[in-house]
């Protein structure tokens, strides 16, 4: 949400609502853009360790939604970001084997449209199916939230992201309130 443009620096001031994993990840991406075109403020009722994301966990995995071309693009970018963090140890990310089971149906061609993103992807068979009709396995990035969320907050502080703790009850009128945020 772009609130205003700072005429002195030509920076756009962007407000991110929410400090769960999605809000903080968005703030991180915006604040990390070379040339710093955005001044970023995160507004949330609660911050780590008091968000749902602090206990929810995070495992990357392809999702079965459409349009496939966009989903594949987003999935590839997200996985590449996660794998980069595993390799650089910038954030606490590891990997794990994931198994997906289908109890009520056989595997379908649409179940495989993401397999090129997972080099070790395979269909499960025999006893591996544990009584289900179909299943697959792949290795995915894993993010332990109790380590990742505080680490992400520290990175955002280093990037000079602003934080405002307060509850946003509705969007009408918020733009006026958010313009008054002291920097």
C-alpha positions in Angstrom: 0.0 0.0 0.0 1.8 3.1 -1.2 0.9 6.0 1.1 3.0 8.9 -0.3 6.2 9.8 -2.1 9.0 11.6 -0.2 9.8 14.5 -2.5 13.3 14.9 -1.1 14.4 11.3 -1.7 11.8 10.3 -4.3 11.2 7.2 -2.1 7.7 5.8 -2.0 6.5 5.0 1.5 4.9 1.5 1.5 2.8 0.2 4.4 2.7 -3.6 4.9 -0.2 -4.7 7.1 0.6 -7.7 9.3 3.8 -9.1 10.8 3.3 -12.8 10.1 5.5 -14.6 7.6 3.7 -13.1 4.6 3.9 -9.6 5.8 7.5 -9.8 6.9 8.6 -11.6 3.7 6.9 -8.8 1.7 8.6 -6.1 3.7 12.0 -7.9 3.3 11.6 -8.2 -0.5 10.6 -4.5 -0.8 13.4 -3.3 1.6 16.0 -5.4 -0.3 15.4 -3.9 -3.7 18.7 -2.3 -4.9 18.6 1.5 -4.8 16.0 1.4 -2.0 13.1 2.9 -3.9 10.7 2.2 -1.0 10.6 3.3 2.6 8.9 0.4 4.3 6.7 0.4 7.4 5.1 -2.8 8.9 1.9 -2.1 10.9 0.6 -5.0 13.0 -1.3 -5.8 16.1 1.4 -8.3 17.2 5.0 -9.0 16.3 7.2 -12.0 16.8 7.0 -14.1 19.0 3.2 -13.4 19.3 2.0 -14.2 15.7 0.4 -17.3 14.3 3.4 -17.7 12.0 5.7 -18.1 15.0 4.2 -21.5 15.7 2.8 -22.6 12.3 6.0 -23.8 10.6 6.8 -23.4 6.9 7.5 -26.1 4.3 7.7 -25.1 0.7 5.5 -27.2 -1.6 3.8 -26.8 -4.9 0.1 -26.1 -4.8 -2.6 -27.4 -7.1 -4.2 -24.2 -8.3 -4.4 -22.3 -11.5 -3.2 -20.6 -13.7 -0.4 -23.2 -13.8 2.1 -20.9 -15.6 1.8 -18.3 -12.9 1.8 -20.8 -10.1 5.0 -22.4 -11.5 6.7 -19.1 -11.8 5.8 -18.1 -8.2 6.7 -21.6 -6.8 10.0 -21.6 -8.6 10.9 -18.1 -7.3 9.9 -19.0 -3.7 11.8 -22.3 -3.8 14.9 -20.6 -5.3 14.8 -17.9 -2.5 14.5 -20.7 0.2 17.3 -22.7 -1.4 19.5 -19.6 -1.5 19.0 -19.2 2.2 20.0 -22.8 2.8 23.2 -22.4 0.8 24.2 -19.0 2.3 23.0 -19.7 5.8 21.5 -16.2 5.8 18.4 -17.5 7.4 17.7 -20.7 9.4 16.3 -22.9 6.5 17.0 -26.6 6.0 15.3 -29.3 3.9 13.1 -32.3 4.4 11.4 -35.1 2.6 7.7 -34.4 2.0 5.1 -37.0 1.1 1.6 -36.1 -0.3 -1.1 -38.7 -0.3 -4.5 -38.9 -2.1 -6.9 -41.3 -0.4 -9.9 -40.9 -2.7 -8.4 -40.7 -6.2 -5.7 -41.9 -8.5 -2.8 -39.7 -9.5 -3.6 -37.4 -12.4 -1.4 -35.6 -15.0 -2.0 -32.3 -13.2 -0.3 -33.7 -10.1 3.0 -33.7 -12.0 3.1 -30.3 -13.5 5.6 -29.0 -10.9 7.9 -32.0 -10.8 10.7 -30.2 -12.7 11.0 -27.9 -9.6 11.8 -31.0 -7.4 14.7 -33.0 -8.9 14.1 -36.0 -6.6 10.2 -36.0 -7.2 8.7 -39.4 -7.6 5.3 -41.2 -7.4 5.0 -43.5 -4.4 4.0 -47.1 -5.0 3.1 -50.3 -3.1 3.6 -50.1 0.7 4.8 -46.5 0.4 1.2 -45.5 -0.3 0.1 -46.6 3.2 -3.4 -47.6 2.0 -3.9 -44.5 -0.2 -4.7 -44.6 -3.9 -1.9 -42.3 -5.0 1.0 -40.4 -3.5 4.3 -38.5 -4.3 7.5 -37.6 -2.5 10.0 -34.7 -3.0 12.5 -32.7 -1.0 11.4 -29.3 0.1 12.9 -26.3 2.0 11.8 -26.2 5.7 11.7 -23.1 7.8 11.5 -23.5 11.6 9.5 -20.4 12.6 10.8 -20.1 16.1 14.2 -19.3 14.5 13.2 -17.8 11.2 10.8 -15.1 12.5 13.2 -13.4 14.9 16.0 -13.7 12.3 13.8 -12.0 9.7 12.8 -9.2 12.2 16.5 -8.5 12.8 17.2 -8.4 9.1 14.4 -5.9 8.6 15.8 -3.7 11.4 19.2 -3.8 9.7 17.4 -2.7 6.5 15.9 0.3 8.4 12.3 -1.0 8.1 9.9 0.9 10.5 7.5 -1.0 12.8 4.3 0.3 14.3 2.4 -1.9 16.7 -1.4 -1.3 16.6 -4.5 -3.0 15.5 -5.9 -2.1 12.1 -9.7 -2.7 12.2 -10.6 -1.5 8.7 -8.9 0.0 5.7 -11.2 3.1 5.3 -9.5 6.0 7.1 -6.3 4.0 7.6 -4.4 5.9 4.9 -5.0 9.2 6.7 -3.7 7.6 10.0 -0.7 5.9 8.4 0.4 9.2 6.8 1.0 10.5 10.3 3.4 7.7 11.3 6.5 9.3 12.8 9.7 8.2 11.1 
